[in-house]
């Protein structure tokens, strides 16, 4: 085997999921703009702003889940493995050392 790097990838997401995720991201951005423009930033508005932050976080989590992609990278030369979640160019994951595996299945 000449190639010493292996990439294991999930199949691509259905097109409709990407469209829904893009729509939710766009609506979330519009929601953030409306909240920033309408908030007075007084003590009474702190609770409302807190619930708005929770709503934004929930919408971002849902849309990220719809468009994320999981990949596993294996570097045989350096005996390392990395599981990563990817959304567009953003990749989250870290390399871990493989400690003498008994077998691979």
BELCORGI-V635670 format. One record per backbone hydrogen bond with DSSP energy under -1.0 kcal/mol. CO is the residue of the C=O (numbers start at 1). NH is the residue of the N-H. Records with the same first field share a line. If there is no record, write none. Layout:
CO->NH + NH
This chain:
4->76
6->74
8->72
14->18
15->19
16->20
17->21
18->22
19->23
20->24
21->25
22->26
23->27
24->28
25->29
26->30
27->31
28->32
29->33
30->34
31->35
32->36
33->37
34->38
35->39
45->49
46->50
47->51
48->52
49->53
50->54
51->55
52->56
53->57
54->58
55->59
56->60
57->61
58->62
59->63
60->64
61->65
62->66
63->67
64->68
69->86
70->10
71->84
72->8
73->82
74->6
75->80
79->98
80->75
81->96
82->73
84->71
85->92
86->69
87->90
90->87
92->85
96->81
